[in-house]
Amino acid sequence: MTNTCAMTLAQKSDRILAQTRGLSGATPNATQLIEELRWALEENRREVERLTTERDEARRLYCVMRDGDDGASCADWAKRKGWDCFKENTND
């Protein structure tokens, strides 16, 4: 059993999408509801990705604006804050 508490919203959505792929209900209405759920989850996942990208860009801009205030580089300062805004996006 997977610990869903530690999973991100995007990971939970991906898990549900994988589990419901090819699933159909006993009635056309159930099948339609499943497809609507899958569509909503996919939309939510895309929105999370968009917001994460926007957040990371804002963090990078903040880091650049304050660069050198304490002698730390942008990436080092972000790392101290626990931000991963300078990581490569590998889409894993």
Residue pairs with C-beta under 8 A, 6 or more apart in sequence:
2 15
4 12
4 15
7 15
8 48
9 44
9 45
9 48
10 45
10 48
10 49
13 41
13 42
13 44
13 45
13 48
14 45
16 37
16 41
17 38
17 41
17 42
17 45
20 34
20 37
20 38
23 34
24 30
24 31
24 34
25 31
25 33
25 34
53 89
55 85
56 83
56 84
56 85
57 85
59 78
59 83
59 85
60 74
60 78
60 85
60 86
63 74
63 75
63 77
63 78
63 83
63 85
63 86
64 74
66 77
67 73
67 74
67 77
70 77
72 80
74 86
75 86
78 84
78 85
78 86
79 86
